[in-house]
Amino acid sequence: MKIAIFLFSGTGNTYFIGKKLQDGFKEKSIFCDLFTIEKKRNDNQLIEDYDVIGLGYPIYGSDVPLLIKKWIDGLKMQNHKKAFVFCTQMMYSGDSAAYGGRLLEKKGFIIRQQAHFNMPNNITDYKILRPFNKHNLKKIEQRKNKQVNRFVKKILIDKKSRKGSNLISLCLGLLQRIPYQKIEMKWISDTIKIEDQCILCEKCIELCPTENFEIKDGILKTKNMCIACYRCINHCPVNALHSSKNALVKYPYKGPVENFNIKDVMEDCITTHEMN
Ligand SMILES: Cc1cc2nc3c(=O)[nH]c(=O)nc-3n(C[C@H](O)[C@H](O)[C@H](O)COP(=O)(O)O)c2cc1C
């Protein structure tokens, strides 16, 4: 069996789970490649080479990130290819994996498994959410290993397990998603704030998955293409970026493990092909 995981990860959590899944498959001698959808490629052609497709993304207000929606939109109709969906969240998202699953089903995929992985919160410029940010990264790693192993097992024995595919989850998902889509998304995309302490280091330009930043006349500006992934906000070296007035980043989220390299989330992880 050949598996391809496609994912988007703003600040590293989804990448961390995707990588663990890849390692879990490798341990069972199953071939698994991991691709970031940030890279421009012909993914339709790529998908043809794999038996099972995995899709991973972070949850934004019980919604699927815009980049993922666009990526699914660009897929051609499949002939019943098997797929699994996983998403990462801070606490709760209702039917978020099921929502991505439904989008893939419309493209002809057969969804067999869906899972939610609770990970550290990456919203770091809201006072009310900051207390959640005191994480024991070692404990997270141990707990996630167990959950990932269970998920890998389900995929390998093809056990149907669709987290979020029930009426209660759907209702709770809609309760968050409808206001998020109507109000917050527009609000965030229009309002990445750039403070005077910006030193024009261009790190945000380098990291942004939507090329939202540019320097014009010696000033950093945005092009209103923000998808609220919080990567720039958490990695600005002088904490000059945030999403709304009076929201400052005191404790940026630098990723799920010590010394996490944020640039890793922008790279594919291709397995060596010796285990064919
Ligand atoms: C704009 C935004 C909205 C979010 N909404 C939710 C939510 O509704 N429920 C939840 O549990 N976590 C929510 N989170 C937290 C993220 O889903 C979580 O930290 C995720 O693991 C980040 O993944 P990443 O590091 O791969 O980007 C939200 C984060 C952002 C940036």
The ligand as an ORCA input file, in Angstrom:
! r2SCAN-3c Opt
* xyz 0 1
  C      -8.007     31.661     13.452
  C      -7.956     30.446     14.321
  C      -9.142     29.842     14.737
  C      -9.096     28.696     15.567
  N     -10.269     28.086     15.928
  C     -10.238     26.983     16.701
  C     -11.452     26.302     17.056
  O     -12.527     26.663     16.631
  N     -11.367     25.236     17.886
  C     -10.179     24.784     18.375
  O     -10.178     23.832     19.156
  N      -9.003     25.367     18.012
  C      -9.005     26.460     17.193
  N      -7.820     27.069     16.833
  C      -6.538     26.505     17.297
  C      -5.828     25.734     16.191
  O      -6.728     24.949     15.454
  C      -4.742     24.807     16.749
  O      -3.818     25.477     17.534
  C      -4.046     24.043     15.599
  O      -3.451     22.894     16.130
  C      -2.986     24.851     14.855
  O      -2.402     24.019     13.870
  P      -1.115     24.389     13.034
  O       0.002     24.603     14.043
  O      -0.859     23.207     12.182
  O      -1.400     25.623     12.274
  C      -7.846     28.173     15.998
  C      -6.656     28.791     15.568
  C      -6.698     29.903     14.730
  C      -5.409     30.530     14.283
*
